[in-house]
């Protein structure tokens, strides 16, 4: 088969469509997700200057949709004070085990947002934003009496 100028034009157009159309859709969906998540963050009363990104807005291939994980300056300060209180010293360590099954205690870095145990997960999928909160690995439902102890620790436990 001999390629003519016309067939090269068709091939070029097909390649552009295969690359450009998904890129446009991806960019458009990411912009919608960003706007929706920012609106949900505002609904929780979290000021934009208080936000610390743990994980910036990105596509989650496992669950589909876009996610963003944040904490706040206020929560970081509360978390640090909580861990530095001698009553809560056991929460101030990561516990791992070496190859001989010996326990290793490593102190948490309370100045690093990546180490925080208090955070909010915003997930956008099909036009809806869901919010999950975690305190020391416990998923928080602000309306559940059992998780009230943990939700009281967060600065912004409910949407306004």
Residue pairs with C-beta under 8 A, 6 or more apart in sequence:
3 11
26 59
29 66
30 57
30 59
30 66
32 124
32 127
33 57
33 65
33 66
33 124
34 57
34 66
36 124
36 127
36 129
37 57
37 66
37 68
37 122
37 124
37 129
38 48
39 129
40 122
40 129
40 131
40 159
41 48
41 51
41 70
41 120
41 122
42 48
43 159
43 160
44 120
44 131
44 156
44 158
44 159
44 160
45 156
45 159
45 160
46 70
46 72
46 120
46 156
50 72
50 73
50 74
51 70
51 72
52 70
52 71
52 72
52 73
52 76
52 113
53 68
53 69
53 70
53 113
54 69
54 70
54 71
54 113
54 114
54 116
54 119
55 67
55 68
55 69
56 68
57 66
57 67
57 68
58 66
58 67
58 68
59 65
59 66
60 66
60 67
60 123
63 123
63 125
64 125
65 123
65 124
65 125
65 126
66 123
66 124
66 125
67 121
67 122
67 123
67 124
68 121
68 122
69 119
69 120
69 121
69 122
70 119
70 120
70 122
71 79
71 113
71 116
71 118
71 119
71 120
72 155
72 156
74 155
75 116
75 118
75 119
75 154
75 155
75 156
76 110
76 113
76 116
76 118
78 118
78 153
78 155
79 110
79 116
79 117
79 118
79 153
80 110
80 111
82 88
82 91
82 153
83 89
83 91
83 92
83 108
83 110
84 92
84 110
91 117
91 136
92 107
92 108
92 110
93 105
93 106
93 107
93 108
94 105
94 106
94 107
94 108
95 103
95 104
95 105
96 103
96 104
96 106
97 103
97 104
98 104
108 115
108 117
109 115
117 134
117 135
117 136
117 137
118 134
118 135
118 136
118 153
118 154
119 133
119 134
120 131
120 132
120 133
120 154
120 156
121 131
121 132
121 133
121 134
122 129
122 130
122 131
123 129
123 130
123 131
123 132
131 159
132 139
132 140
133 139
133 140
133 142
133 151
133 154
133 157
134 140
135 150
135 151
135 153
135 154
136 150
138 147
138 150
139 147
140 147
140 150
140 151
140 154
140 157
141 147
141 151
142 151
142 157
142 158
151 157
151 158
